[in-house]
Amino acid sequence: MLPPLMAGSASNGLMMPFPNDQPPQLPPPSNRIVTNVPPTVYGTVRDGKVAAPTVSVNPAQANPNLMNLLLEVPYKRGVHTVSVNQRYLNHEPTFDAAFELMPARADFGPLMAGAVYRHALKLVNVSNLSQRYSIKQNARAKVIHSPGVVAAGMSVLLEVEVCEAAPSELHEVITIVTEREEISIPVSATIHGEGHPDAGRGRQRPGVRLLSSAAREPSLGKTVAPTVYDVGPGTKRFNAPSRNLNYTKPDFFAEPPSDDEDEAPLG
């Protein structure tokens, strides 16, 4: 049964749904918000509160690739799916980028010298065509990706890898060339040595992960290509066998030895 609505004073003629003309009061903030920080999945104490995930980021700046726009794009046949067709309704004749790269910059923050770090990026095809892309690699900031065709409405994962042997300041620009535009993304980091008080302390920036505390072997990159799913710098599973310099390749087309030569003389 619902409580009566006429619970207030009869002189004012108002219908008050609260008894004694007093609305309910919120509890004090100390009782509404949990101040203690929950432990980690390993049972250890957290360094601080868990940061809220980033749900909206600005894409990187894109400049039109005029040569390709005039020669190839007008002759490509597009597809119209639900994921990309909505933005083309009531569309004005303006330049539209084929890809969106998020976030707009790769800021690693403070890093430790001699360790391998990666920053995650997301490249989304926002056009109604299947698009290709290429990356102008940088000597100090390398992009790990799987080259290929990106379908309309799909996305690919990129990772910027940084590994500096000595303390320094890193300020580089990586360029991603697509069929419609060129996307430039700045990469910045501060590399500290082992004796620096800020080395290896504090929480890493969003999107940055520590791949390994030791540098990758240079010869390993020639045999095993790095991927975005790597959990470490990688190791060689075997060593090449030693070469026998006295080995002589047999001649399979030579005539076999005669049977008469192998028989012993009768005496």
N, C-alpha and C positions, 0 to 999 in steps of 0.2 A: 504494500500500500504506500502510495506516495505521500510525503509530508505535506501539510497544508501550506498554501502559498501566502495566506494572510497571516504572517507571523510578526509583522512590524507594528508600528504604532498606528492606531486607527485615525488619529487626528490629521496626519499628512495624506492619507488616502492612497498610499503607495503599496504596491504588492511586493513585499520583501521575501525572497526565498530563503533567507538566512535567519536563524533564530536570534533574538535579542538585537536585531539590527546590526550585527557584527559579521562582516565577511571573513572567511577563513584566512589565516595568516600563514605565510611560507615559513618553514623552519630556518634557523640561522644557517649561514653559509658553511659553518664547520660541520653541520650534519648533512648538507646536501652534496658536497663534493668530497670524494675520497682523496685524502692527502697522502696516504702511503703509496709507494711505488711497488707494483707487483714484481716478483723475481723473474729471472729469465727462464727459458725452457730447461736450462741446465741446473736450476736451483741457486744460481749465484745472484748477487745484489746488482741491480742496474745502476749505471752511472747517473741517470736522470730519467725524467718522464719520457714515455714513448711519443715520438713526434707524429703528428697527424699526417697521413699520406697526401701527396700533391695530386689534386684531381684536375687542375687546369693550368697549363703552362703556355707561354707564348712561343710560336714557332720561330725559326731562324729567318733572317733576312734573305730574300731571293731576288736575283737580277735576271732579266729575260735573256735567253740565248737566241738572239735575233737571227743568226745564220741558219740554225736548225728550224726555227719557226717558219721561215720563208720557204725552205726547200723541201722539208720532209713532213712536217706536221699536217699541212692541208690535205695530203694524200693518204693519210692513215684512216682506217675504218674503226670507229669506236663502238663500244657497247654501252647499253643503258640499263643498269641494274638499280635496285632499290637504294643501295648504299651511296651511289654517286649521282643518280638522276634528279634528286630533289633540288640540288643546288643549281641545276641548269634550267629549272622552270622560271619563267619571267626573267631571263638572264639578259644583262646588258652586254654589248660587244666590247668587253675590256679584257685585259690580260689576266689569265688565270694560271697560277703555278700548278705544275703537275705533281709536285711532292711538297710535303710539309715535314720539316725536321724539328723535333722537339727533344730537349729544351733548346733555347736559343744560344746557349753557350755551355762549354764544358769547363766548369770551375772545380778543380780537384782540391784546392785548399792546401794546407800543410801536408807534405809527404815526407817519407823517410828515404834517404839515399840508398841505392842498391836494391830496392824492392820494386815489384811489378804491380802497378795499379791500373784499373780499368774504369772508365766512365761510360755508362749505358746511354745510348741514343735510340730514338725511334723515328724511322723514316716511313711516312704514310703516303701512298698513292691516292690523291684526292681527285684525279681526273677520271674520264670515262674511257681511257685507253690503257693498254698494257705498256708500261714504260720501262726503259733501261736507265741505268745510272753508272757512273764511273767516279772514282775518288782519286784526287791528286794527293798522293801520300806525302807525309812530312817525315823528316829524319828523326825528330825528337818525339813526335806524337803520331803513332801509327794507328790506322783504323783497321779493326778486325771485322770482316764481313764476309758474306757468301754471295759472290756476284751472280747475277741472273736477271730474269725478267720479273717485274712486280706487277701483278694483275691489278685491275681497277678496284679500289676500295681496300686493298690489302696493305699490310705493313711488314717491314723487315727490321731486324734488330742489328744495330751497329754498336761497337765498343771502341773507344779511344784508349789506347794503351800507352802508358808513360813509364819509363824506367831510366832513371838518371843515376850514374855512378858517383857523382860528386855533388855537393850542395850548390844550388844555383836557382835562378828565377826563370820560369818557363812562360813564354808568351808567344804562341804560334797561332796560325790561322790555317784551317783545313777547308778545302773547297770540294764540293760535291757537284759534279757536272751531270745534268740530266738532259733530256731531249728538248725541254722548254726553258730551263733556267739554270743558273749557277748559284748554289747555296754556300755561303761562307759562314763558318762557325769558329769563334775564337776559343782557344784552349789556353788556360792559365793554371799555374801551380807554383808552389813554393817548396823547394826541396831542402830539407835540413839534414845535417849529419847526425851521427850517433850521439855525440856529446851535447847536442842542442837540447835545451829544456823542453821545447815543444815537439820534439821528434817522437812519434809513436804515441802521443797522448791526445785525449779528446776524441769526440765522435767524428766519424768521417762525414763528408758532405753527402746529401741525397744523390743516389745513383752511382756512387763511387764504391768499389770493392777492392780489397787487397787480394791479389791473385797469388802472390808468393813473396816471401821475405828475402829471396835470393834471385839474382838475375838469371835469365834463360841462357842456356848454352848456345853460342852463336851458330854452331854447326847443326843444331837441332832444327832450325827453321828451314833448312834445305831439304829435309826428308819428311817432316811432319808439319803440315800447315796449321797454324793456330785457328781456333774457332771461338765463337762467342759462348760455347758451352764448356770451355776449359775450366777446371777447378785448380789447376796448378801450372807451373811453367813447363812440365813435361820432362820425361827422361827417356833415354834410349834403352830399348829392351834387350839389345844384343850388340856385340861388337863384330866388325867384319873379320872373317878368318884371315890368318896370315897367308901370304902368297908364297907358293913353292917355286923358286926360280929354276929348279932343275927339272921341272915337269915338262914333258914333251908330248905334244898333241899327237895321238895315233892317226896313222893314215889308213882310213877305212877302204880306200880305193886301190890300195896296193895289192899285188898278186900274193896269194898265200904261199907259204913255203912248200916245196915239193915233198911228197911222201918218201921218195927214194933217198933223200938226204938224211931223213931221220932213221932209216933202217940201218942196223949194224951189219958189216960185211960178214959173210959166212966163211968159216975157216976150218 
